[in-house]
Structure formats: structure tokens, C-alpha cells
């Protein structure tokens, strides 16, 4: 009988059915002991009636549970639950290859990295003597983060009865009658010939199935198919492989690999799946894999020695609509770079030294998007390695891709990574992780903390081992040894001249001159780029109106302005520009912090993210608790924060660095007139005024102004540290703010804004470098929910406002942007593309936190507020969640810069 949602079986709570098949019924469940989601596979009725079979199954299950590999779904154990036997397995979210193939074939460059991870999983199992026996597209899933997982490893053998391999006439696992004796294991279309004949099998059966699976990924069609199981088995035993249906442009090693995998004679078949892994990891080098293609059936295939060079793939269409991680997108970048480099090499030989510029467009998978506020990529100086940041739930993680080996490395311990940049020799990568400046070897390993850097704004690694970086807002550029230590300031912010911030340092060759951007309170397009000699502090203004400087070996200074890159001849000796700037790259994203989404290697490879590929234009919508969306007919802009007025008739929004109010009935927008950059608007209790952060001098401070824009802004809390409001209490008497002292120990404060008490001393709720971002007061003001990174990733916590040193973690898989429900019974928060809710009940001096649940998902929400009745949410969201952004790559860019600058000089 089907199990209902909420049914408890031992420690497991059924949450939803997942499906049924020949090897049992599967449910999604929650393990209440360990607080994790699992899959429960209940074994068919009658299974326990055969004690010998059950005992053997338990023995096999113990062996399978020993598999621990990132691409193999884990078998946690075998449980006896209320008279039923169930396998407890890792719950793997995502799309199966069967579902993906139903939409059409994979482009070759998309199929290759997936096949590589499948081969890696098989190799790990085979090394332990475990054979899958039922490898097929339905048993391979790609998680939303792109990780490939092979499911049901070895269960076919654990399932079989003694003597099951003796009768080839009975149906495989696709039959519905799995309780009868003598069943052939494996799905017919993917069974090896020896498996179809009922003979004993070994790891070579998996290699055959792997070849069938890869062939189907590339063609979109099952290699062996028939109207009946018998027809399919006959095709497996006799049908020739039609190599002509494979797509053109395959890497040279793929066809020989398929031919070796699909040898009917096991003695001639590829002997080890590790050879397939090597061939896939080095697709342009068939010889390195040791695969002989001389016996291939395809008469159109050239001998290996005369194979034509692989063409440069058109990367714009590589990814289709699959959800893959940035690791695959980066693989495309670097694979394209290899092919392009080979092509350019040949072109130079043909053209007697002439150089060519090649442009590539890299489209990441659907649902993946760079958060360019994190400066998510960097190229090594020699152009052989790319470091990049991927989103991982509510946090981020650093990954490394080597062009030399074709391998990517997942770097553990880099949760919350931002702003990667390389050492001059390319052997190390520095980055901000949490509130620290860290480094990690490009070859992989554990990160090393160097010093504090709570709000990083750029860094560069010098030849002498010094790192120059900006550790916080409104502070000078500092220097620290690459081995760690106490930073020392190397620049001086000239506040008397209107300077507020120094950002985005760059060293000139020799390491004696520092280029950087000086901000003075206006738009960063109007910032100033200066060059400063480190030995004597001499400083020269180089560019007025630009940000994010880079010096090129060609003798040009490149910088960003108004969504484009400009180059101007520059003397590293005199520190003078020698001409007028020329636009050398258009459509480059530049964010509100002055960061330009670009990096360039010494070898001339430019990578940029165009403005159109970035989530910048958000829409405002109403969303109910079921996820039903009602977009508002308002201009799409970057709404950084949103807040509903007490009566719900209006909203206050931050649009980039300005504040506006919206009449939600008439959809009329009115901007607030203030004297500087402003953000984080919060309504007063009576709805007549707005509290907000306003940039004054070298800090943001809390001001207020009439919501109808009358009068002038008024300073509420004079401070020598930056401070921003985050929420007002329901009674309108207390204001939550976050203050950022220079020491990095951020402070969550509760300030009184009652009559005549606006300047009273605040109440300190939390002081920690890990506290930042939104916070929310419970109705009544007894508890505060806030976001912190104590564990290395953002989570949601609750603590009393009484000052007691107690706290409760609310989220269990990362979370941001907490907000109490109006009745105080729930906390809402975001976890990636999921909108979460968790119940909170007071029990005397304690609280009881429920299990977080998904209210709705597949909405990319950047800011939100809730109506007073708790039934709807006012959100700023990406109107096309999951749509693909892209990166632009230019090879041999230096020659283009030189040409454009020279052409501009010609009268």
C-alpha cells in the first residue's frame, strides 16, 4: 500500500513518493536523527520470505556501502521498518540522463565531461571489485550544481537470485515480474553480449554499457533497440554499429574509445575503464589513451595518423538548456582556448608570422549565473589556469581548472570564496574567504589564512612575495606578506581633498609602482586612477573618469568606464599617459563598487562578462505562499532592497545608489532627493519618514527624511564607523542597524527611535566579524534573526535581544536574508533559488525551531518583504531565473589593442 506524506517509519518521515520500478518503491524521506533528506527504497513483498536471498543481499549491501566517491550515490544502510525492508540511500536531486536525452543529443563538448565523471565513478567501484551491472541513462543523474551521480551501484548483483545467470530467455530489469526466479539482470538495451547470453559477467559488462550510454548521449538515440525485449537482445548480439550517425567534429579519441567499449568479444574489449577516463580527459590526443582505432567499422573514419585537426567549436551553443555547474562552463572556456591556440599556431605558420584575433562566446548552463559582485574569475599570468567561484546553495566555492592537464579541482575549505587572484608564477591563488584573506595552491590543497579582510575590494600579488589589497571599506591599500602577518598601510586616503576610498590595486612591472582607483563619493565611472611610487609616496593622476586599471605588456594602460574598456599608451617610467584613450572592448559589466568583470593574462587572453549577461535588471512582483507570481508593470532596474510601508500602500526601494518610493496602487515612482549615495530604506512606524544609509565622508551613516521628499535629510546617529539600517520594530520604536567598525568586528545594534531618544546609546546584540547583511526583529522584540558565517557559509541564527549569550541555528543548509513573519511564528529566508520557511515557537525561556521547508522555488530573489497578513511577498527578482549568461573570450587581444590605438593616431 502506498505510504502517505508524514508517515513515520522508525526515524524516517515520508515526505513524497519518488517512483516505482522492478527493484522496489522509492520515497523521499527525512532522517530525523541526522537531519538529512534520504531516499528509501522498499524491497518487494516476498523478498523477506527467502532467508538465504535476504542474507546474501545484506552481505552485498555492506560491500556497496563501502563505496565513498563524489560521483557515486551513497548507500547508507539496510533497515527493517515496521515489517518492511528498505535501503536507505543518498537522495540525489536533479535530472537523469534519460530525461535529458529525451530532449535530444548532447553536443560533444557537453557529453565529454559527464562521461568523464561516470568513468571516474566506475573506475573507483571496479578497483574495489564492484560491478554496476545495470548502468543506463536512468541510473545517472546530474544534480542542480552539476555533479554527476551514478545510482544503484551494484544493486543488480545484490538483487539477483542464485542461478539467475543461467536462463537468457527471461526478461531483464524492465520487466514488472521481479520476484520470479531466473531473471536476467540489466536493462536489455545496455546489456553486454555475455550478459544477454546469461554468462558470468565482470567489469567489462560495465564498459560495454558505458559505450552504449556515451553513444546514446552523442546521438540522442538508443544504440540497440527493438519492439520487444527479444528483438533488443538480438540487436545486442548481432547488429552492427552504425558509426555514421555520430555527430561530426568529435575529438579524435572518442570514436576509437567507443569502438573498444563496444567490442562483442570481452577479450578484445577495453580492459579497464581507466583507459576511457584518460581518453576523455585528453580528447585531442588519441595516442595518449593507448586506444587502437585500426579495427573500427566506420569506413569514413580516417586513420589516426591522418586525422584532420579538430575545428574550433562554436561555444555559443554548447550548453543547451542543461543545468551544469560553472566547472563545465570553464571546461568549455579552456578547451576552446586549447583548440584556438592550436588553430592560431597553424595560422601563424601559414601566414609567415601574422597574428589573428579569435573571439569565443561561452554560454554557461541554464540556472547558473556569475555573481559579479564577487569578482568570480581570474586567469593565471601565463594563461594556463583559470580560478573561478561557483554558487553552491547559499554560499560559494573556489574551483581551479588546469589547461595543461584538462583537470578541474574542487578546493575544499573555500566556502564563501570571492575575488580570486594569482601569484606571479601562477602556483598560488589568493582570495577572500569569509572575513579573511587566504591563499591556496593552484595544484590543490587546504587554504591558508593570511590576515583579516572583512570587506575585500581588490588585490594583487607582487614578485617580491608581497600582497597589496584593500581589506575593508574606506581604508587605505595595505600590504601583507604572502606567508601571512600583520598588514601595513601603503597609501593614505586624502580626506581633505574629498577622497573616500582606494580600490582595485595593480602593480607595474618591477613592483615599485602601484596603480589604483580613488573614489570620492560619486559614480565610479567618475573616479580617478592614480600611480603611486611605493618608495617615496609620489603620486600622479593618470586618468580622470575610470576604474579598475590593468597594465599590459604592450605598454598600454587599460581601464573601465561606462561599460567599456579603454586603452591609452602609458609610460611605466614617467607614469604619464601618451595620447588619448581608445575603446578596445565594449559591453563589459561594471558594478556599483567600481569592479569591472574582466581579467587578462600576460599571453593576451582577455575574459570579460558582458553587461547583458549579468542579473542587473530586476522586476518587482507579488508572490504568494504557493509561489504564484504577479509581476508589476514597472521598469526593470537593479532593486537592491525593498520595503513595504506599514499600511502596504507604498514601497521604498533602493535602485543602485538611489532611493525611490512606489505608489503600489498607481504604480507611480518618485525618487528621493538626497545629497549622496544612499541605500537600505526603512519606513518609520507611521509611514511618514524613511530611514536609510547615506554616504557622508568616509562612512555610511543613518539618516532620515520625509517620505514625500519634503525637507532635507537629517543625521540620526553620528558615528565614526559605517552604519546602515536593516529593519524597524513593529511598534516603530526600535531600529536594527549593522555597524562596520574598522577592526572588522561587525556589530548588530538595536537603536531607539522614539520621541526625543534618537541619539541614545545603542544596545549591542551581536559583535562578530561573521555578522553582516539583513537582520529582523520578532513581533514584540524579544528575539532577533540574523545572518552570519560562523561555519564558513551563511546561516540563519536567532538570539534573544535581552543580551543573553544564547543562540539557535535556524537554517540547516545555508541561508540568507532572514525575515520574521508578522505573527512571529515563522522565519522566512532564501537558500539559492529556494524560498524557505521555518516555524519558531517559544517555550518558556527556550524556543523550539522546526524543520526548514521550501515554500516555493525556482525564483531568483534578490530582496523581499512580507505583507502584514503574511500571505504575500513583495520581491525584486530576476525575471528570467536560470537563463544563461555568458563570458566573452578574446585570444591574442594584445594585437587588437595595439592596432586600435595605432589606428586612432592616424589623422
TABEL-V359298 format. One record per backbone hydrogen bond with DSSP energy under -1.0 kcal/mol. NH is the residue of the N-H (numbers start at 1). CO is the residue of the C=O. Records with the same first field share a line. If there is no record, write none. Layout:
NH: CO / CO
This chain:
6: 14
7: 4
9: 12
12: 9
13: 30
14: 7
15: 28
16: 28
18: 26
19: 26
21: 24
24: 21
25: 42
26: 19
27: 40
28: 16
29: 38
30: 13
31: 36
32: 11 / 30
35: 31
36: 31
38: 29
39: 89
40: 27
41: 87
42: 25
43: 85
47: 44
50: 47
54: 50
55: 51
56: 52
57: 53
58: 54
59: 55
60: 56
61: 57
62: 58
63: 59
64: 60
65: 61
66: 63
67: 64
72: 69
73: 150
76: 88
77: 88
79: 86
81: 84
84: 81
86: 79
87: 41
88: 77
89: 39
90: 74
95: 142
97: 137 / 140
100: 96
101: 97
102: 98
103: 100
104: 101
106: 217
110: 107
111: 107
112: 108
115: 111
116: 112
117: 113
118: 114
119: 115
120: 116
121: 117
122: 118
123: 119
124: 120
125: 121
126: 122
127: 123
128: 125
129: 126
130: 125
139: 136
140: 137
141: 149
142: 95
143: 147
146: 143
149: 141
150: 71
151: 139
155: 152
158: 154
159: 155
160: 156
164: 161
166: 163
170: 167
175: 172
190: 187
191: 188
196: 192
197: 193
198: 195
199: 194
205: 202
207: 203
208: 204
209: 205
210: 206
211: 207
212: 208
213: 209
214: 210
215: 211
216: 212
217: 213
218: 214
219: 215
220: 216
232: 228
233: 229
234: 230
235: 231
236: 232
237: 233
238: 234
239: 235
243: 241
245: 242
246: 243
253: 283
254: 251
257: 253
258: 254
259: 255
260: 256
261: 257
262: 258
268: 265
269: 265
270: 260
275: 272
277: 273
278: 274
279: 275
280: 276
281: 277
282: 278
285: 282
290: 287
296: 293
301: 298
306: 303
307: 304
315: 313
317: 314
318: 315
322: 319
324: 322
328: 325
329: 325
330: 326
331: 327
332: 328
333: 329
334: 330
335: 331
336: 332
337: 333
338: 334
339: 335
340: 336
341: 337
342: 338
343: 339
344: 340
345: 341
346: 342
347: 343
348: 344
349: 345
350: 346
351: 347
353: 348
358: 891
360: 889
362: 887
364: 885
366: 322
367: 882
368: 365
372: 370
374: 371
375: 372
378: 387
380: 385
383: 380
386: 401
387: 378
388: 399
389: 376
390: 397
392: 395
395: 392
397: 390
399: 388
400: 409
401: 386
402: 407
403: 384
406: 402
409: 400
411: 398
416: 396
417: 414
418: 432
419: 374
421: 430
423: 428
426: 423
429: 440
430: 421
431: 438
432: 418
433: 436
436: 433
437: 451
438: 431
439: 448
440: 429
442: 427
444: 441
448: 439
450: 437
451: 437
453: 435
455: 471
457: 470
460: 468
462: 466
465: 462
467: 480
468: 460
469: 478
470: 458
478: 469
479: 488
480: 467
482: 465
484: 481
485: 450
488: 479
490: 477
491: 477
495: 493
497: 494
498: 495
499: 494
500: 519
501: 519
503: 517
504: 457
506: 515
508: 513
511: 508
514: 532
515: 506
516: 530
517: 503
518: 528
519: 501
526: 523
527: 524
528: 518
529: 543
530: 516
531: 540
532: 514
533: 538
534: 512
537: 533
540: 531
542: 529
543: 529
545: 527
546: 527
547: 560
550: 558
552: 556
555: 552
557: 568
558: 550
559: 566
560: 547
561: 564
564: 561
565: 585
566: 559
567: 582
568: 557
570: 555
571: 576
575: 571
578: 569
582: 567
584: 565
585: 565
588: 563
589: 609
591: 595
594: 591
597: 589
598: 596
599: 607
601: 605
602: 381
604: 601
606: 890
607: 599
608: 888
609: 597
613: 610
614: 611
616: 614
618: 637
619: 877
621: 875
622: 630
623: 873
624: 628
627: 624
630: 622
632: 620
634: 632
637: 618
639: 637
640: 638 / 654
643: 652
645: 650
648: 645
651: 662
652: 643
653: 660
654: 641
655: 658
656: 638
658: 655
660: 653
661: 670
662: 651
663: 668
664: 649
667: 663
670: 661
672: 659
678: 657
679: 693
682: 691
684: 689
687: 684
690: 705
691: 682
692: 703
693: 679
694: 701
695: 677
696: 699
699: 696
701: 694
703: 692
704: 714
705: 690
707: 688
709: 706
714: 704
716: 702
717: 702
723: 700
724: 738
726: 736
727: 736
729: 734
732: 729
735: 751
736: 727
737: 749
738: 724
739: 747
740: 722
744: 741
746: 744
747: 739
748: 766
749: 737
750: 763
751: 735
753: 733
757: 754
760: 757
763: 750
765: 748
766: 748
768: 746
771: 768
772: 787
776: 785
778: 783
781: 778
784: 799
785: 776
786: 797
788: 795
789: 770
792: 789
795: 788
797: 786
798: 808
799: 784
801: 782
806: 804
808: 798
810: 796
811: 796
815: 794
816: 830
819: 828
821: 826
824: 821
827: 838
828: 819
829: 836
830: 816
831: 834
834: 831
835: 856
836: 829
837: 853
838: 827
840: 825
841: 848
843: 846
846: 843
848: 841
850: 839
853: 837
855: 835
856: 835
858: 833
859: 833
861: 859
862: 876
863: 876
865: 874
867: 872
870: 867
873: 623
874: 865
875: 621
876: 863
877: 619
878: 860
883: 880
887: 362
888: 608
889: 360
890: 606
891: 358
893: 604
897: 893
898: 894
899: 895
900: 896
901: 897
902: 898
903: 899
904: 900
